[in-house]
Amino acid sequence: MKDPYFNQSIDCEVHNCTYCNCEENKCGLAKIKICWIANNGSKLETICDSFKNKD
């Protein structure tokens, strides 16, 4: 069975991330990790955990 999270495409406009394809505004990773954070202590939201700053 194929991993449903493999080779997915996600929009990304974080141009200071090394994985961002700025021409297409897409993430270049085959597998993207996310994490959950508390927003104002009451609501959970997801953020990208795969971010890596461009050198």
PyMOL Python script that loads the backbone (N, CA, C, O; Angstrom):
from pymol import cmd

cmd.read_pdbstr("""\
ATOM      1  N   MET A   1       0.848  -1.197   0.000  1.00  0.00           N
ATOM      2  CA  MET A   1       0.000   0.000   0.000  1.00  0.00           C
ATOM      3  C   MET A   1       0.885   1.249   0.000  1.00  0.00           C
ATOM      4  O   MET A   1       1.851   1.342   0.757  1.00  0.00           O
ATOM      5  N   LYS A   2       0.548   2.177  -0.837  1.00  0.00           N
ATOM      6  CA  LYS A   2       1.311   3.414  -0.959  1.00  0.00           C
ATOM      7  C   LYS A   2       1.022   4.347   0.219  1.00  0.00           C
ATOM      8  O   LYS A   2      -0.127   4.508   0.628  1.00  0.00           O
ATOM      9  N   ASP A   3       2.071   4.950   0.752  1.00  0.00           N
ATOM     10  CA  ASP A   3       1.924   5.914   1.844  1.00  0.00           C
ATOM     11  C   ASP A   3       1.173   7.138   1.332  1.00  0.00           C
ATOM     12  O   ASP A   3       1.649   7.794   0.405  1.00  0.00           O
ATOM     13  N   PRO A   4       0.010   7.470   1.907  1.00  0.00           N
ATOM     14  CA  PRO A   4      -0.780   8.606   1.398  1.00  0.00           C
ATOM     15  C   PRO A   4      -0.119   9.959   1.622  1.00  0.00           C
ATOM     16  O   PRO A   4      -0.534  10.953   1.026  1.00  0.00           O
ATOM     17  N   TYR A   5       0.921  10.012   2.485  1.00  0.00           N
ATOM     18  CA  TYR A   5       1.587  11.277   2.759  1.00  0.00           C
ATOM     19  C   TYR A   5       2.881  11.436   1.968  1.00  0.00           C
ATOM     20  O   TYR A   5       3.592  12.427   2.137  1.00  0.00           O
ATOM     21  N   PHE A   6       3.193  10.470   1.106  1.00  0.00           N
ATOM     22  CA  PHE A   6       4.428  10.512   0.345  1.00  0.00           C
ATOM     23  C   PHE A   6       4.216  11.204  -1.001  1.00  0.00           C
ATOM     24  O   PHE A   6       3.224  10.956  -1.687  1.00  0.00           O
ATOM     25  N   ASN A   7       5.147  12.065  -1.366  1.00  0.00           N
ATOM     26  CA  ASN A   7       5.097  12.819  -2.624  1.00  0.00           C
ATOM     27  C   ASN A   7       3.844  13.675  -2.754  1.00  0.00           C
ATOM     28  O   ASN A   7       3.269  13.801  -3.835  1.00  0.00           O
ATOM     29  N   GLN A   8       3.440  14.250  -1.651  1.00  0.00           N
ATOM     30  CA  GLN A   8       2.320  15.176  -1.673  1.00  0.00           C
ATOM     31  C   GLN A   8       2.845  16.568  -2.016  1.00  0.00           C
ATOM     32  O   GLN A   8       4.035  16.847  -1.876  1.00  0.00           O
ATOM     33  N   SER A   9       1.952  17.423  -2.460  1.00  0.00           N
ATOM     34  CA  SER A   9       2.320  18.790  -2.786  1.00  0.00           C
ATOM     35  C   SER A   9       1.571  19.719  -1.844  1.00  0.00           C
ATOM     36  O   SER A   9       0.371  19.559  -1.621  1.00  0.00           O
ATOM     37  N   ILE A  10       2.287  20.686  -1.296  1.00  0.00           N
ATOM     38  CA  ILE A  10       1.654  21.645  -0.398  1.00  0.00           C
ATOM     39  C   ILE A  10       2.147  23.038  -0.766  1.00  0.00           C
ATOM     40  O   ILE A  10       3.325  23.234  -1.065  1.00  0.00           O
ATOM     41  N   ASP A  11       1.238  23.992  -0.740  1.00  0.00           N
ATOM     42  CA  ASP A  11       1.600  25.378  -1.010  1.00  0.00           C
ATOM     43  C   ASP A  11       2.501  25.892   0.104  1.00  0.00           C
ATOM     44  O   ASP A  11       2.292  25.576   1.276  1.00  0.00           O
ATOM     45  N   CYS A  12       3.493  26.678  -0.259  1.00  0.00           N
ATOM     46  CA  CYS A  12       4.402  27.275   0.721  1.00  0.00           C
ATOM     47  C   CYS A  12       4.906  28.602   0.178  1.00  0.00           C
ATOM     48  O   CYS A  12       5.364  28.691  -0.961  1.00  0.00           O
ATOM     49  N   GLU A  13       4.814  29.625   1.009  1.00  0.00           N
ATOM     50  CA  GLU A  13       5.311  30.944   0.632  1.00  0.00           C
ATOM     51  C   GLU A  13       6.411  31.408   1.577  1.00  0.00           C
ATOM     52  O   GLU A  13       6.714  32.600   1.639  1.00  0.00           O
ATOM     53  N   VAL A  14       7.012  30.473   2.313  1.00  0.00           N
ATOM     54  CA  VAL A  14       8.080  30.803   3.248  1.00  0.00           C
ATOM     55  C   VAL A  14       9.398  30.743   2.486  1.00  0.00           C
ATOM     56  O   VAL A  14      10.098  29.730   2.508  1.00  0.00           O
ATOM     57  N   HIS A  15       9.723  31.840   1.815  1.00  0.00           N
ATOM     58  CA  HIS A  15      10.847  31.861   0.894  1.00  0.00           C
ATOM     59  C   HIS A  15      12.201  31.769   1.568  1.00  0.00           C
ATOM     60  O   HIS A  15      13.203  31.553   0.885  1.00  0.00           O
ATOM     61  N   ASN A  16      12.271  31.927   2.897  1.00  0.00           N
ATOM     62  CA  ASN A  16      13.557  31.761   3.573  1.00  0.00           C
ATOM     63  C   ASN A  16      13.762  30.321   4.034  1.00  0.00           C
ATOM     64  O   ASN A  16      14.724  30.034   4.747  1.00  0.00           O
ATOM     65  N   CYS A  17      12.864  29.407   3.634  1.00  0.00           N
ATOM     66  CA  CYS A  17      13.036  27.986   3.919  1.00  0.00           C
ATOM     67  C   CYS A  17      13.737  27.327   2.737  1.00  0.00           C
ATOM     68  O   CYS A  17      13.381  27.564   1.583  1.00  0.00           O
ATOM     69  N   THR A  18      14.722  26.511   3.029  1.00  0.00           N
ATOM     70  CA  THR A  18      15.499  25.858   1.976  1.00  0.00           C
ATOM     71  C   THR A  18      14.671  24.900   1.124  1.00  0.00           C
ATOM     72  O   THR A  18      15.057  24.597  -0.005  1.00  0.00           O
ATOM     73  N   TYR A  19      13.539  24.416   1.640  1.00  0.00           N
ATOM     74  CA  TYR A  19      12.719  23.459   0.907  1.00  0.00           C
ATOM     75  C   TYR A  19      11.653  24.118   0.028  1.00  0.00           C
ATOM     76  O   TYR A  19      10.964  23.428  -0.724  1.00  0.00           O
ATOM     77  N   CYS A  20      11.512  25.430   0.113  1.00  0.00           N
ATOM     78  CA  CYS A  20      10.492  26.128  -0.671  1.00  0.00           C
ATOM     79  C   CYS A  20      10.947  26.309  -2.116  1.00  0.00           C
ATOM     80  O   CYS A  20      12.027  26.838  -2.377  1.00  0.00           O
ATOM     81  N   ASN A  21      10.114  25.865  -3.046  1.00  0.00           N
ATOM     82  CA  ASN A  21      10.337  26.130  -4.466  1.00  0.00           C
ATOM     83  C   ASN A  21       9.645  27.468  -4.742  1.00  0.00           C
ATOM     84  O   ASN A  21       8.441  27.516  -4.995  1.00  0.00           O
ATOM     85  N   CYS A  22      10.416  28.538  -4.691  1.00  0.00           N
ATOM     86  CA  CYS A  22       9.852  29.888  -4.742  1.00  0.00           C
ATOM     87  C   CYS A  22       9.144  30.201  -6.055  1.00  0.00           C
ATOM     88  O   CYS A  22       8.199  30.989  -6.069  1.00  0.00           O
ATOM     89  N   GLU A  23       9.584  29.599  -7.158  1.00  0.00           N
ATOM     90  CA  GLU A  23       8.936  29.864  -8.442  1.00  0.00           C
ATOM     91  C   GLU A  23       7.498  29.334  -8.456  1.00  0.00           C
ATOM     92  O   GLU A  23       6.608  29.942  -9.050  1.00  0.00           O
ATOM     93  N   GLU A  24       7.288  28.202  -7.801  1.00  0.00           N
ATOM     94  CA  GLU A  24       5.963  27.582  -7.802  1.00  0.00           C
ATOM     95  C   GLU A  24       5.229  27.751  -6.477  1.00  0.00           C
ATOM     96  O   GLU A  24       4.071  27.350  -6.355  1.00  0.00           O
ATOM     97  N   ASN A  25       5.895  28.345  -5.478  1.00  0.00           N
ATOM     98  CA  ASN A  25       5.347  28.466  -4.126  1.00  0.00           C
ATOM     99  C   ASN A  25       4.858  27.124  -3.602  1.00  0.00           C
ATOM    100  O   ASN A  25       3.740  27.010  -3.099  1.00  0.00           O
ATOM    101  N   LYS A  26       5.715  26.101  -3.726  1.00  0.00           N
ATOM    102  CA  LYS A  26       5.421  24.750  -3.254  1.00  0.00           C
ATOM    103  C   LYS A  26       6.576  24.263  -2.390  1.00  0.00           C
ATOM    104  O   LYS A  26       7.715  24.701  -2.553  1.00  0.00           O
ATOM    105  N   CYS A  27       6.272  23.354  -1.472  1.00  0.00           N
ATOM    106  CA  CYS A  27       7.324  22.721  -0.687  1.00  0.00           C
ATOM    107  C   CYS A  27       7.973  21.637  -1.532  1.00  0.00           C
ATOM    108  O   CYS A  27       7.284  20.892  -2.229  1.00  0.00           O
ATOM    109  N   GLY A  28       9.297  21.548  -1.472  1.00  0.00           N
ATOM    110  CA  GLY A  28      10.027  20.586  -2.277  1.00  0.00           C
ATOM    111  C   GLY A  28      10.281  19.264  -1.588  1.00  0.00           C
ATOM    112  O   GLY A  28      10.911  18.385  -2.175  1.00  0.00           O
ATOM    113  N   LEU A  29       9.811  19.089  -0.359  1.00  0.00           N
ATOM    114  CA  LEU A  29      10.033  17.836   0.347  1.00  0.00           C
ATOM    115  C   LEU A  29       9.041  16.772  -0.089  1.00  0.00           C
ATOM    116  O   LEU A  29       7.885  17.074  -0.386  1.00  0.00           O
ATOM    117  N   ALA A  30       9.498  15.521  -0.127  1.00  0.00           N
ATOM    118  CA  ALA A  30       8.608  14.406  -0.447  1.00  0.00           C
ATOM    119  C   ALA A  30       7.702  14.085   0.739  1.00  0.00           C
ATOM    120  O   ALA A  30       6.561  13.660   0.557  1.00  0.00           O
ATOM    121  N   LYS A  31       8.213  14.288   1.952  1.00  0.00           N
ATOM    122  CA  LYS A  31       7.421  14.021   3.152  1.00  0.00           C
ATOM    123  C   LYS A  31       7.582  15.204   4.094  1.00  0.00           C
ATOM    124  O   LYS A  31       8.694  15.514   4.522  1.00  0.00           O
ATOM    125  N   ILE A  32       6.495  15.854   4.413  1.00  0.00           N
ATOM    126  CA  ILE A  32       6.500  17.076   5.214  1.00  0.00           C
ATOM    127  C   ILE A  32       6.009  16.760   6.610  1.00  0.00           C
ATOM    128  O   ILE A  32       4.965  16.129   6.778  1.00  0.00           O
ATOM    129  N   LYS A  33       6.763  17.198   7.623  1.00  0.00           N
ATOM    130  CA  LYS A  33       6.340  16.997   9.010  1.00  0.00           C
ATOM    131  C   LYS A  33       5.636  18.252   9.501  1.00  0.00           C
ATOM    132  O   LYS A  33       6.058  19.368   9.200  1.00  0.00           O
ATOM    133  N   ILE A  34       4.562  18.063  10.258  1.00  0.00           N
ATOM    134  CA  ILE A  34       3.872  19.176  10.883  1.00  0.00           C
ATOM    135  C   ILE A  34       3.818  18.925  12.378  1.00  0.00           C
ATOM    136  O   ILE A  34       4.028  17.800  12.833  1.00  0.00           O
ATOM    137  N   CYS A  35       3.536  19.968  13.141  1.00  0.00           N
ATOM    138  CA  CYS A  35       3.332  19.807  14.569  1.00  0.00           C
ATOM    139  C   CYS A  35       2.158  20.684  14.988  1.00  0.00           C
ATOM    140  O   CYS A  35       1.739  21.585  14.263  1.00  0.00           O
ATOM    141  N   TRP A  36       1.649  20.398  16.161  1.00  0.00           N
ATOM    142  CA  TRP A  36       0.509  21.124  16.712  1.00  0.00           C
ATOM    143  C   TRP A  36       1.002  22.109  17.755  1.00  0.00           C
ATOM    144  O   TRP A  36       1.862  21.779  18.572  1.00  0.00           O
ATOM    145  N   ILE A  37       0.456  23.326  17.727  1.00  0.00           N
ATOM    146  CA  ILE A  37       0.779  24.315  18.755  1.00  0.00           C
ATOM    147  C   ILE A  37      -0.518  24.909  19.286  1.00  0.00           C
ATOM    148  O   ILE A  37      -1.538  24.936  18.598  1.00  0.00           O
ATOM    149  N   ALA A  38      -0.454  25.382  20.523  1.00  0.00           N
ATOM    150  CA  ALA A  38      -1.614  26.048  21.122  1.00  0.00           C
ATOM    151  C   ALA A  38      -1.604  27.508  20.684  1.00  0.00           C
ATOM    152  O   ALA A  38      -0.581  28.188  20.764  1.00  0.00           O
ATOM    153  N   ASN A  39      -2.743  27.970  20.228  1.00  0.00           N
ATOM    154  CA  ASN A  39      -2.905  29.350  19.797  1.00  0.00           C
ATOM    155  C   ASN A  39      -3.742  30.056  20.855  1.00  0.00           C
ATOM    156  O   ASN A  39      -4.922  29.747  21.019  1.00  0.00           O
ATOM    157  N   ASN A  40      -3.155  30.983  21.560  1.00  0.00           N
ATOM    158  CA  ASN A  40      -3.820  31.715  22.642  1.00  0.00           C
ATOM    159  C   ASN A  40      -4.287  30.784  23.759  1.00  0.00           C
ATOM    160  O   ASN A  40      -5.232  31.098  24.483  1.00  0.00           O
ATOM    161  N   GLY A  41      -3.623  29.643  23.892  1.00  0.00           N
ATOM    162  CA  GLY A  41      -3.913  28.738  24.982  1.00  0.00           C
ATOM    163  C   GLY A  41      -5.208  27.957  24.868  1.00  0.00           C
ATOM    164  O   GLY A  41      -5.513  27.158  25.753  1.00  0.00           O
ATOM    165  N   SER A  42      -5.979  28.159  23.809  1.00  0.00           N
ATOM    166  CA  SER A  42      -7.262  27.475  23.744  1.00  0.00           C
ATOM    167  C   SER A  42      -7.465  26.669  22.462  1.00  0.00           C
ATOM    168  O   SER A  42      -8.146  25.644  22.480  1.00  0.00           O
ATOM    169  N   LYS A  43      -6.894  27.109  21.378  1.00  0.00           N
ATOM    170  CA  LYS A  43      -7.128  26.484  20.078  1.00  0.00           C
ATOM    171  C   LYS A  43      -5.823  25.902  19.553  1.00  0.00           C
ATOM    172  O   LYS A  43      -4.773  26.541  19.634  1.00  0.00           O
ATOM    173  N   LEU A  44      -5.893  24.685  19.011  1.00  0.00           N
ATOM    174  CA  LEU A  44      -4.713  24.073  18.403  1.00  0.00           C
ATOM    175  C   LEU A  44      -4.656  24.405  16.923  1.00  0.00           C
ATOM    176  O   LEU A  44      -5.680  24.428  16.240  1.00  0.00           O
ATOM    177  N   GLU A  45      -3.456  24.662  16.434  1.00  0.00           N
ATOM    178  CA  GLU A  45      -3.269  24.861  15.002  1.00  0.00           C
ATOM    179  C   GLU A  45      -2.009  24.132  14.577  1.00  0.00           C
ATOM    180  O   GLU A  45      -1.139  23.842  15.398  1.00  0.00           O
ATOM    181  N   THR A  46      -1.919  23.842  13.304  1.00  0.00           N
ATOM    182  CA  THR A  46      -0.751  23.132  12.793  1.00  0.00           C
ATOM    183  C   THR A  46       0.244  24.108  12.192  1.00  0.00           C
ATOM    184  O   THR A  46      -0.132  25.118  11.596  1.00  0.00           O
ATOM    185  N   ILE A  47       1.516  23.788  12.360  1.00  0.00           N
ATOM    186  CA  ILE A  47       2.582  24.546  11.707  1.00  0.00           C
ATOM    187  C   ILE A  47       3.550  23.541  11.093  1.00  0.00           C
ATOM    188  O   ILE A  47       3.570  22.371  11.477  1.00  0.00           O
ATOM    189  N   CYS A  48       4.335  23.997  10.157  1.00  0.00           N
ATOM    190  CA  CYS A  48       5.316  23.138   9.506  1.00  0.00           C
ATOM    191  C   CYS A  48       6.489  22.898  10.450  1.00  0.00           C
ATOM    192  O   CYS A  48       7.071  23.840  10.988  1.00  0.00           O
ATOM    193  N   ASP A  49       6.830  21.618  10.645  1.00  0.00           N
ATOM    194  CA  ASP A  49       7.944  21.253  11.499  1.00  0.00           C
ATOM    195  C   ASP A  49       9.169  20.883  10.665  1.00  0.00           C
ATOM    196  O   ASP A  49      10.194  20.485  11.217  1.00  0.00           O
ATOM    197  N   SER A  50       9.072  21.009   9.346  1.00  0.00           N
ATOM    198  CA  SER A  50      10.165  20.646   8.433  1.00  0.00           C
ATOM    199  C   SER A  50      11.004  21.852   8.032  1.00  0.00           C
ATOM    200  O   SER A  50      11.934  21.712   7.237  1.00  0.00           O
ATOM    201  N   PHE A  51      10.698  23.029   8.560  1.00  0.00           N
ATOM    202  CA  PHE A  51      11.388  24.250   8.174  1.00  0.00           C
ATOM    203  C   PHE A  51      12.893  24.142   8.409  1.00  0.00           C
ATOM    204  O   PHE A  51      13.347  23.662   9.448  1.00  0.00           O
ATOM    205  N   LYS A  52      13.646  24.599   7.422  1.00  0.00           N
ATOM    206  CA  LYS A  52      15.107  24.723   7.555  1.00  0.00           C
ATOM    207  C   LYS A  52      15.524  26.008   6.882  1.00  0.00           C
ATOM    208  O   LYS A  52      15.235  26.219   5.704  1.00  0.00           O
ATOM    209  N   ASN A  53      16.206  26.874   7.622  1.00  0.00           N
ATOM    210  CA  ASN A  53      16.622  28.171   7.097  1.00  0.00           C
ATOM    211  C   ASN A  53      17.608  28.007   5.955  1.00  0.00           C
ATOM    212  O   ASN A  53      18.492  27.152   6.009  1.00  0.00           O
ATOM    213  N   LYS A  54      17.456  28.838   4.902  1.00  0.00           N
ATOM    214  CA  LYS A  54      18.417  28.834   3.802  1.00  0.00           C
ATOM    215  C   LYS A  54      19.744  29.356   4.304  1.00  0.00           C
ATOM    216  O   LYS A  54      19.787  30.258   5.140  1.00  0.00           O
ATOM    217  N   ASP A  55      20.821  28.795   3.800  1.00  0.00           N
ATOM    218  CA  ASP A  55      22.163  29.250   4.191  1.00  0.00           C
ATOM    219  C   ASP A  55      22.501  30.534   3.504  1.00  0.00           C
ATOM    220  O   ASP A  55      23.589  31.074   3.706  1.00  0.00           O
TER     221      ASP A  55
END
""", "prot")
cmd.dss("prot")
cmd.show_as("cartoon", "prot")
cmd.util.cbc("prot")
cmd.orient("prot")
